[in-house]
Amino acid sequence: MDEDKEGLVVMLLKEGSTGHAIRLFREETGADREKARHAIAELSRRHDLPTRRNGLLPLVLIGLAGLLGLAIAF
C-alpha cells in the first residue's frame, strides 16, 4: 500500500472508522478479511491509535443515556 493510502487508513482510524479502514485496506491490497484486520491492528499500534474492540459499546451507551433521560423526566 502506498503512503497516500496508508495516510487515508490512518485518518479513518483517527476518526474511529476501523471498519472503513479494513475495507479500504482489503480493496487496495486484495487481502482477506482476517489478514486485513490484523494489518489494521498493527498499523493502529504503530501510530498509537485505539481500535474499537466492541461495536456494541456505542449502542449500549446511547441506550443508557436514553434511560437516564427518561428517569430524570419522571
N, C-alpha and C positions, 0 to 999 in steps of 0.2 A: 504494500500500500504506500502510495507516495505521501509526501509531507503535507500537502494540502488536504488530502482525505483524512489523514491522521488528525490534523488540526480540527477538522469538522467533527470527527468522532469525539475528540476531547471536549469540544464545545457542547456537544449533545450530552456528554457525561456531566459536565458542569451544570447543565440545565436540569439534570435528573432524568434524562430521557435514555435510560440504559437500553430499553427495548429497541428504540430507533437506532442507537449506536450499533447494536448487534446486527440489525437488519442491514444497515449501511455496510458494515464490515463484510457480511456474507455476500452482498451484491458485488462489492469491489474485489473480493478475493476468491469467491466460489467455495468458501469453507462451509462445512456442515454446521448445524446449529450448536452442537456441543463444543466444537473447536473454536467457533466464533465467540461463544460465551466465555470460554477460558481466556482467549486473547484479549477480550474487552476487560475482563477482570484484571489481567496482568497490566494492561495499559492504565487502568484506573489506579492500580498500586504505584506504578511508575510516576504518575502525576499527582499522587496523594489525594485522589478524589474518592469520595464514598460511592459505593454502588448500592442500589436499593436491593435489600435482601428479601423483603416481604412486600409483595404487591398489594396485599390486603390492608396493610397498616394505614394508608391514607383513608380508605373507606371506613375503617373502624374509628378513626379519629373524627371523621365527619359525622358518623352516627352518634358518637358520644357527645359531640358538640350540640347536635340536634336534641338529644335527650336532656342535656343540661339546660338548653334554651326553653324546652317545654316545662321543665321543673321550676325554672325561675318565673315563667309566665303564670304559673298557678300558685 
